[in-house]
Amino acid sequence: MRLPRLIIVAVLVVLLVILIVQNTEAVETKILFITITLPRAILLGVTLAVGWVAGLISAEILDRKPSGD
């Protein structure tokens, strides 16, 4: 059961690396009142990390059992 999961993760990592390598041009991003210029690959990586952390936090919140007070 671990081998199919490993293959899926490896394929996703390869696709992610290809996506990041193909997007190296600089883009301007506005965050509230600040304009940041950075490579699109970094923006994609930051977006991925923020989404992953948000998913972990929401899964933890939804997984909590209500206390029986």
SEFIZA-3560 file (N, C-alpha, C; in Angstrom, 3 decimals):
REM SEFIZA-3560
<numar><xx>0.818</xx><yy>-1.209</yy><zz>0.000</zz><atom>N</atom></numar>
<numar><xx>0.000</xx><yy>0.000</yy><zz>0.000</zz><atom>CA</atom></numar>
<numar><xx>0.855</xx><yy>1.264</yy><zz>0.000</zz><atom>C</atom></numar>
<numar><xx>2.089</xx><yy>1.163</yy><zz>0.461</zz><atom>N</atom></numar>
<numar><xx>2.938</xx><yy>2.347</yy><zz>0.526</zz><atom>CA</atom></numar>
<numar><xx>3.512</xx><yy>2.705</yy><zz>-0.832</zz><atom>C</atom></numar>
<numar><xx>3.705</xx><yy>1.712</yy><zz>-1.727</zz><atom>N</atom></numar>
<numar><xx>4.310</xx><yy>1.968</yy><zz>-3.025</zz><atom>CA</atom></numar>
<numar><xx>3.431</xx><yy>2.857</yy><zz>-3.912</zz><atom>C</atom></numar>
<numar><xx>2.122</xx><yy>2.615</yy><zz>-4.028</zz><atom>N</atom></numar>
<numar><xx>1.301</xx><yy>3.530</yy><zz>-4.844</zz><atom>CA</atom></numar>
<numar><xx>1.312</xx><yy>4.957</yy><zz>-4.307</zz><atom>C</atom></numar>
<numar><xx>1.291</xx><yy>5.107</yy><zz>-2.988</zz><atom>N</atom></numar>
<numar><xx>1.325</xx><yy>6.440</yy><zz>-2.388</zz><atom>CA</atom></numar>
<numar><xx>2.650</xx><yy>7.116</yy><zz>-2.701</zz><atom>C</atom></numar>
<numar><xx>3.747</xx><yy>6.374</yy><zz>-2.628</zz><atom>N</atom></numar>
<numar><xx>5.063</xx><yy>6.913</yy><zz>-2.939</zz><atom>CA</atom></numar>
<numar><xx>5.149</xx><yy>7.343</yy><zz>-4.400</zz><atom>C</atom></numar>
<numar><xx>4.578</xx><yy>6.549</yy><zz>-5.298</zz><atom>N</atom></numar>
<numar><xx>4.589</xx><yy>6.894</yy><zz>-6.721</zz><atom>CA</atom></numar>
<numar><xx>3.777</xx><yy>8.155</yy><zz>-6.973</zz><atom>C</atom></numar>
<numar><xx>2.617</xx><yy>8.272</yy><zz>-6.347</zz><atom>N</atom></numar>
<numar><xx>1.778</xx><yy>9.464</yy><zz>-6.516</zz><atom>CA</atom></numar>
<numar><xx>2.498</xx><yy>10.701</yy><zz>-6.005</zz><atom>C</atom></numar>
<numar><xx>3.119</xx><yy>10.612</yy><zz>-4.845</zz><atom>N</atom></numar>
<numar><xx>3.852</xx><yy>11.751</yy><zz>-4.289</zz><atom>CA</atom></numar>
<numar><xx>5.018</xx><yy>12.127</yy><zz>-5.197</zz><atom>C</atom></numar>
<numar><xx>5.742</xx><yy>11.138</yy><zz>-5.717</zz><atom>N</atom></numar>
<numar><xx>6.875</xx><yy>11.414</yy><zz>-6.605</zz><atom>CA</atom></numar>
<numar><xx>6.415</xx><yy>12.110</yy><zz>-7.882</zz><atom>C</atom></numar>
<numar><xx>5.314</xx><yy>11.665</yy><zz>-8.460</zz><atom>N</atom></numar>
<numar><xx>4.782</xx><yy>12.301</yy><zz>-9.667</zz><atom>CA</atom></numar>
<numar><xx>4.356</xx><yy>13.732</yy><zz>-9.371</zz><atom>C</atom></numar>
<numar><xx>3.695</xx><yy>13.955</yy><zz>-8.249</zz><atom>N</atom></numar>
<numar><xx>3.279</xx><yy>15.316</yy><zz>-7.883</zz><atom>CA</atom></numar>
<numar><xx>4.478</xx><yy>16.230</yy><zz>-7.658</zz><atom>C</atom></numar>
<numar><xx>5.519</xx><yy>15.718</yy><zz>-7.035</zz><atom>N</atom></numar>
<numar><xx>6.728</xx><yy>16.526</yy><zz>-6.809</zz><atom>CA</atom></numar>
<numar><xx>7.383</xx><yy>16.885</yy><zz>-8.139</zz><atom>C</atom></numar>
<numar><xx>7.466</xx><yy>15.934</yy><zz>-9.046</zz><atom>N</atom></numar>
<numar><xx>8.057</xx><yy>16.210</yy><zz>-10.365</zz><atom>CA</atom></numar>
<numar><xx>7.229</xx><yy>17.261</yy><zz>-11.106</zz><atom>C</atom></numar>
<numar><xx>5.913</xx><yy>17.132</yy><zz>-11.082</zz><atom>N</atom></numar>
<numar><xx>5.055</xx><yy>18.127</yy><zz>-11.726</zz><atom>CA</atom></numar>
<numar><xx>5.212</xx><yy>19.504</yy><zz>-11.091</zz><atom>C</atom></numar>
<numar><xx>5.339</xx><yy>19.546</yy><zz>-9.785</zz><atom>N</atom></numar>
<numar><xx>5.530</xx><yy>20.815</yy><zz>-9.089</zz><atom>CA</atom></numar>
<numar><xx>6.858</xx><yy>21.454</yy><zz>-9.472</zz><atom>C</atom></numar>
<numar><xx>7.902</xx><yy>20.665</yy><zz>-9.547</zz><atom>N</atom></numar>
<numar><xx>9.216</xx><yy>21.197</yy><zz>-9.939</zz><atom>CA</atom></numar>
<numar><xx>9.157</xx><yy>21.735</yy><zz>-11.365</zz><atom>C</atom></numar>
<numar><xx>8.518</xx><yy>21.010</yy><zz>-12.272</zz><atom>N</atom></numar>
<numar><xx>8.385</xx><yy>21.483</yy><zz>-13.655</zz><atom>CA</atom></numar>
<numar><xx>7.613</xx><yy>22.797</yy><zz>-13.694</zz><atom>C</atom></numar>
<numar><xx>6.533</xx><yy>22.891</yy><zz>-12.947</zz><atom>N</atom></numar>
<numar><xx>5.732</xx><yy>24.113</yy><zz>-12.898</zz><atom>CA</atom></numar>
<numar><xx>6.549</xx><yy>25.289</yy><zz>-12.391</zz><atom>C</atom></numar>
<numar><xx>7.323</xx><yy>25.074</yy><zz>-11.356</zz><atom>N</atom></numar>
<numar><xx>8.119</xx><yy>26.159</yy><zz>-10.784</zz><atom>CA</atom></numar>
<numar><xx>9.245</xx><yy>26.576</yy><zz>-11.725</zz><atom>C</atom></numar>
<numar><xx>9.915</xx><yy>25.618</yy><zz>-12.357</zz><atom>N</atom></numar>
<numar><xx>11.023</xx><yy>25.942</yy><zz>-13.256</zz><atom>CA</atom></numar>
<numar><xx>10.533</xx><yy>26.711</yy><zz>-14.482</zz><atom>C</atom></numar>
<numar><xx>9.337</xx><yy>26.444</yy><zz>-14.933</zz><atom>N</atom></numar>
<numar><xx>8.803</xx><yy>27.125</yy><zz>-16.110</zz><atom>CA</atom></numar>
<numar><xx>8.299</xx><yy>28.532</yy><zz>-15.801</zz><atom>C</atom></numar>
<numar><xx>8.205</xx><yy>28.907</yy><zz>-14.560</zz><atom>N</atom></numar>
<numar><xx>7.655</xx><yy>30.214</yy><zz>-14.187</zz><atom>CA</atom></numar>
<numar><xx>8.681</xx><yy>31.027</yy><zz>-13.411</zz><atom>C</atom></numar>
<numar><xx>9.725</xx><yy>31.467</yy><zz>-14.106</zz><atom>N</atom></numar>
<numar><xx>10.798</xx><yy>32.190</yy><zz>-13.422</zz><atom>CA</atom></numar>
<numar><xx>10.752</xx><yy>33.699</yy><zz>-13.649</zz><atom>C</atom></numar>
<numar><xx>9.865</xx><yy>34.195</yy><zz>-14.509</zz><atom>N</atom></numar>
<numar><xx>9.827</xx><yy>35.633</yy><zz>-14.755</zz><atom>CA</atom></numar>
<numar><xx>9.280</xx><yy>36.380</yy><zz>-13.539</zz><atom>C</atom></numar>
<numar><xx>9.702</xx><yy>37.613</yy><zz>-13.408</zz><atom>N</atom></numar>
<numar><xx>9.292</xx><yy>38.427</yy><zz>-12.263</zz><atom>CA</atom></numar>
<numar><xx>7.868</xx><yy>38.946</yy><zz>-12.463</zz><atom>C</atom></numar>
<numar><xx>7.125</xx><yy>38.973</yy><zz>-11.383</zz><atom>N</atom></numar>
<numar><xx>5.763</xx><yy>39.511</yy><zz>-11.394</zz><atom>CA</atom></numar>
<numar><xx>5.609</xx><yy>40.466</yy><zz>-10.220</zz><atom>C</atom></numar>
<numar><xx>4.719</xx><yy>41.429</yy><zz>-10.395</zz><atom>N</atom></numar>
<numar><xx>4.408</xx><yy>42.356</yy><zz>-9.304</zz><atom>CA</atom></numar>
<numar><xx>3.169</xx><yy>41.846</yy><zz>-8.583</zz><atom>C</atom></numar>
<numar><xx>3.251</xx><yy>41.807</yy><zz>-7.269</zz><atom>N</atom></numar>
<numar><xx>2.140</xx><yy>41.351</yy><zz>-6.449</zz><atom>CA</atom></numar>
<numar><xx>1.825</xx><yy>42.433</yy><zz>-5.430</zz><atom>C</atom></numar>
<numar><xx>0.565</xx><yy>42.804</yy><zz>-5.340</zz><atom>N</atom></numar>
<numar><xx>0.150</xx><yy>43.811</yy><zz>-4.370</zz><atom>CA</atom></numar>
<numar><xx>-0.459</xx><yy>43.114</yy><zz>-3.164</zz><atom>C</atom></numar>
<numar><xx>0.085</xx><yy>43.416</yy><zz>-1.994</zz><atom>N</atom></numar>
<numar><xx>-0.436</xx><yy>42.901</yy><zz>-0.737</zz><atom>CA</atom></numar>
<numar><xx>-0.784</xx><yy>44.115</yy><zz>0.114</zz><atom>C</atom></numar>
<numar><xx>-2.080</xx><yy>44.360</yy><zz>0.228</zz><atom>N</atom></numar>
<numar><xx>-2.594</xx><yy>45.561</yy><zz>0.891</zz><atom>CA</atom></numar>
<numar><xx>-1.990</xx><yy>46.804</yy><zz>0.253</zz><atom>C</atom></numar>
<numar><xx>-1.081</xx><yy>47.503</yy><zz>0.921</zz><atom>N</atom></numar>
<numar><xx>-0.529</xx><yy>48.744</yy><zz>0.390</zz><atom>CA</atom></numar>
<numar><xx>0.885</xx><yy>48.576</yy><zz>-0.134</zz><atom>C</atom></numar>
<numar><xx>1.390</xx><yy>47.363</yy><zz>-0.169</zz><atom>N</atom></numar>
<numar><xx>2.771</xx><yy>47.094</yy><zz>-0.565</zz><atom>CA</atom></numar>
<numar><xx>2.772</xx><yy>46.385</yy><zz>-1.913</zz><atom>C</atom></numar>
<numar><xx>3.664</xx><yy>46.811</yy><zz>-2.810</zz><atom>N</atom></numar>
<numar><xx>3.856</xx><yy>46.119</yy><zz>-4.073</zz><atom>CA</atom></numar>
<numar><xx>5.191</xx><yy>45.403</yy><zz>-4.024</zz><atom>C</atom></numar>
<numar><xx>5.159</xx><yy>44.086</yy><zz>-4.235</zz><atom>N</atom></numar>
<numar><xx>6.364</xx><yy>43.257</yy><zz>-4.171</zz><atom>CA</atom></numar>
<numar><xx>6.624</xx><yy>42.701</yy><zz>-5.560</zz><atom>C</atom></numar>
<numar><xx>7.881</xx><yy>42.781</yy><zz>-6.021</zz><atom>N</atom></numar>
<numar><xx>8.284</xx><yy>42.166</yy><zz>-7.274</zz><atom>CA</atom></numar>
<numar><xx>9.154</xx><yy>40.968</yy><zz>-6.938</zz><atom>C</atom></numar>
<numar><xx>8.721</xx><yy>39.799</yy><zz>-7.402</zz><atom>N</atom></numar>
<numar><xx>9.461</xx><yy>38.580</yy><zz>-7.125</zz><atom>CA</atom></numar>
<numar><xx>9.194</xx><yy>37.580</yy><zz>-8.240</zz><atom>C</atom></numar>
<numar><xx>10.057</xx><yy>36.571</yy><zz>-8.390</zz><atom>N</atom></numar>
<numar><xx>9.815</xx><yy>35.555</yy><zz>-9.418</zz><atom>CA</atom></numar>
<numar><xx>8.514</xx><yy>34.808</yy><zz>-9.152</zz><atom>C</atom></numar>
<numar><xx>7.840</xx><yy>34.476</yy><zz>-10.226</zz><atom>N</atom></numar>
<numar><xx>6.565</xx><yy>33.778</yy><zz>-10.098</zz><atom>CA</atom></numar>
<numar><xx>6.736</xx><yy>32.433</yy><zz>-9.393</zz><atom>C</atom></numar>
<numar><xx>7.890</xx><yy>31.799</yy><zz>-9.556</zz><atom>N</atom></numar>
<numar><xx>8.144</xx><yy>30.509</yy><zz>-8.904</zz><atom>CA</atom></numar>
<numar><xx>8.093</xx><yy>30.652</yy><zz>-7.389</zz><atom>C</atom></numar>
<numar><xx>8.654</xx><yy>31.725</yy><zz>-6.873</zz><atom>N</atom></numar>
<numar><xx>8.618</xx><yy>31.953</yy><zz>-5.420</zz><atom>CA</atom></numar>
<numar><xx>7.185</xx><yy>32.230</yy><zz>-4.969</zz><atom>C</atom></numar>
<numar><xx>6.458</xx><yy>33.009</yy><zz>-5.762</zz><atom>N</atom></numar>
<numar><xx>5.060</xx><yy>33.291</yy><zz>-5.432</zz><atom>CA</atom></numar>
<numar><xx>4.239</xx><yy>31.999</yy><zz>-5.406</zz><atom>C</atom></numar>
<numar><xx>4.482</xx><yy>31.109</yy><zz>-6.362</zz><atom>N</atom></numar>
<numar><xx>3.783</xx><yy>29.823</yy><zz>-6.373</zz><atom>CA</atom></numar>
<numar><xx>4.157</xx><yy>28.985</yy><zz>-5.150</zz><atom>C</atom></numar>
<numar><xx>5.430</xx><yy>28.985</yy><zz>-4.791</zz><atom>N</atom></numar>
<numar><xx>5.867</xx><yy>28.229</yy><zz>-3.617</zz><atom>CA</atom></numar>
<numar><xx>5.265</xx><yy>28.759</yy><zz>-2.329</zz><atom>C</atom></numar>
<numar><xx>5.229</xx><yy>30.078</yy><zz>-2.191</zz><atom>N</atom></numar>
<numar><xx>4.638</xx><yy>30.690</yy><zz>-0.995</zz><atom>CA</atom></numar>
<numar><xx>3.145</xx><yy>30.387</yy><zz>-0.937</zz><atom>C</atom></numar>
<numar><xx>2.472</xx><yy>30.485</yy><zz>-2.077</zz><atom>N</atom></numar>
<numar><xx>1.043</xx><yy>30.184</yy><zz>-2.123</zz><atom>CA</atom></numar>
<numar><xx>0.775</xx><yy>28.733</yy><zz>-1.752</zz><atom>C</atom></numar>
<numar><xx>1.616</xx><yy>27.830</yy><zz>-2.261</zz><atom>N</atom></numar>
<numar><xx>1.486</xx><yy>26.417</yy><zz>-1.915</zz><atom>CA</atom></numar>
<numar><xx>1.673</xx><yy>26.196</yy><zz>-0.422</zz><atom>C</atom></numar>
<numar><xx>2.689</xx><yy>26.823</yy><zz>0.153</zz><atom>N</atom></numar>
<numar><xx>2.965</xx><yy>26.656</yy><zz>1.580</zz><atom>CA</atom></numar>
<numar><xx>1.829</xx><yy>27.211</yy><zz>2.437</zz><atom>C</atom></numar>
<numar><xx>1.311</xx><yy>28.379</yy><zz>2.073</zz><atom>N</atom></numar>
<numar><xx>0.208</xx><yy>28.983</yy><zz>2.835</zz><atom>CA</atom></numar>
<numar><xx>-1.037</xx><yy>28.092</yy><zz>2.750</zz><atom>C</atom></numar>
<numar><xx>-1.331</xx><yy>27.564</yy><zz>1.573</zz><atom>N</atom></numar>
<numar><xx>-2.478</xx><yy>26.676</yy><zz>1.422</zz><atom>CA</atom></numar>
<numar><xx>-2.317</xx><yy>25.389</yy><zz>2.209</zz><atom>C</atom></numar>
<numar><xx>-1.100</xx><yy>24.848</yy><zz>2.227</zz><atom>N</atom></numar>
<numar><xx>-0.830</xx><yy>23.618</yy><zz>2.968</zz><atom>CA</atom></numar>
<numar><xx>-1.032</xx><yy>23.845</yy><zz>4.470</zz><atom>C</atom></numar>
<numar><xx>-0.481</xx><yy>24.955</yy><zz>4.978</zz><atom>N</atom></numar>
<numar><xx>-0.626</xx><yy>25.269</yy><zz>6.402</zz><atom>CA</atom></numar>
<numar><xx>-2.098</xx><yy>25.523</yy><zz>6.746</zz><atom>C</atom></numar>
<numar><xx>-2.810</xx><yy>26.232</yy><zz>5.880</zz><atom>N</atom></numar>
<numar><xx>-4.233</xx><yy>26.479</yy><zz>6.130</zz><atom>CA</atom></numar>
<numar><xx>-5.011</xx><yy>25.165</yy><zz>6.157</zz><atom>C</atom></numar>
<numar><xx>-4.655</xx><yy>24.242</yy><zz>5.286</zz><atom>N</atom></numar>
<numar><xx>-5.304</xx><yy>22.930</yy><zz>5.282</zz><atom>CA</atom></numar>
<numar><xx>-5.030</xx><yy>22.155</yy><zz>6.553</zz><atom>C</atom></numar>
<numar><xx>-3.783</xx><yy>22.199</yy><zz>7.016</zz><atom>N</atom></numar>
<numar><xx>-3.440</xx><yy>21.517</yy><zz>8.268</zz><atom>CA</atom></numar>
<numar><xx>-4.207</xx><yy>22.104</yy><zz>9.451</zz><atom>C</atom></numar>
<numar><xx>-4.262</xx><yy>23.420</yy><zz>9.503</zz><atom>N</atom></numar>
<numar><xx>-4.960</xx><yy>24.078</yy><zz>10.614</zz><atom>CA</atom></numar>
<numar><xx>-6.454</xx><yy>23.759</yy><zz>10.575</zz><atom>C</atom></numar>
<numar><xx>-7.065</xx><yy>23.850</yy><zz>9.388</zz><atom>N</atom></numar>
<numar><xx>-8.503</xx><yy>23.570</yy><zz>9.312</zz><atom>CA</atom></numar>
<numar><xx>-8.800</xx><yy>22.096</yy><zz>9.589</zz><atom>C</atom></numar>
<numar><xx>-7.920</xx><yy>21.191</yy><zz>9.162</zz><atom>N</atom></numar>
<numar><xx>-8.119</xx><yy>19.771</yy><zz>9.467</zz><atom>CA</atom></numar>
<numar><xx>-8.011</xx><yy>19.525</yy><zz>10.967</zz><atom>C</atom></numar>
<numar><xx>-7.091</xx><yy>20.207</yy><zz>11.620</zz><atom>N</atom></numar>
<numar><xx>-6.944</xx><yy>20.060</yy><zz>13.069</zz><atom>CA</atom></numar>
<numar><xx>-8.177</xx><yy>20.596</yy><zz>13.794</zz><atom>C</atom></numar>
<numar><xx>-8.691</xx><yy>21.726</yy><zz>13.353</zz><atom>N</atom></numar>
<numar><xx>-9.873</xx><yy>22.304</yy><zz>13.989</zz><atom>CA</atom></numar>
<numar><xx>-11.088</xx><yy>21.405</yy><zz>13.791</zz><atom>C</atom></numar>
<numar><xx>-11.263</xx><yy>20.880</yy><zz>12.570</zz><atom>N</atom></numar>
<numar><xx>-12.432</xx><yy>20.038</yy><zz>12.285</zz><atom>CA</atom></numar>
<numar><xx>-12.321</xx><yy>18.661</yy><zz>12.923</zz><atom>C</atom></numar>
<numar><xx>-11.110</xx><yy>18.234</yy><zz>13.243</zz><atom>N</atom></numar>
<numar><xx>-10.870</xx><yy>16.897</yy><zz>13.791</zz><atom>CA</atom></numar>
<numar><xx>-11.064</xx><yy>16.864</yy><zz>15.309</zz><atom>C</atom></numar>
<numar><xx>-11.112</xx><yy>18.015</yy><zz>15.939</zz><atom>N</atom></numar>
<numar><xx>-11.272</xx><yy>18.051</yy><zz>17.399</zz><atom>CA</atom></numar>
<numar><xx>-12.626</xx><yy>17.517</yy><zz>17.799</zz><atom>C</atom></numar>
<numar><xx>-12.632</xx><yy>16.780</yy><zz>18.866</zz><atom>N</atom></numar>
<numar><xx>-13.883</xx><yy>16.246</yy><zz>19.417</zz><atom>CA</atom></numar>
<numar><xx>-14.425</xx><yy>17.249</yy><zz>20.442</zz><atom>C</atom></numar>
<numar><xx>-15.717</xx><yy>17.502</yy><zz>20.433</zz><atom>N</atom></numar>
<numar><xx>-16.272</xx><yy>18.418</yy><zz>21.431</zz><atom>CA</atom></numar>
<numar><xx>-16.141</xx><yy>17.826</yy><zz>22.823</zz><atom>C</atom></numar>
<numar><xx>-15.813</xx><yy>18.667</yy><zz>23.759</zz><atom>N</atom></numar>
<numar><xx>-15.657</xx><yy>18.203</yy><zz>25.138</zz><atom>CA</atom></numar>
<numar><xx>-17.049</xx><yy>17.935</yy><zz>25.739</zz><atom>C</atom></numar>
<numar><xx>-17.110</xx><yy>16.912</yy><zz>26.579</zz><atom>N</atom></numar>
<numar><xx>-18.403</xx><yy>16.536</yy><zz>27.181</zz><atom>CA</atom></numar>
<numar><xx>-18.617</xx><yy>17.190</yy><zz>28.529</zz><atom>C</atom></numar>
<numar><xx>-18.679</xx><yy>18.499</yy><zz>28.552</zz><atom>N</atom></numar>
<numar><xx>-18.877</xx><yy>19.226</yy><zz>29.823</zz><atom>CA</atom></numar>
<numar><xx>-20.280</xx><yy>19.097</yy><zz>30.319</zz><atom>C</atom></numar>
//
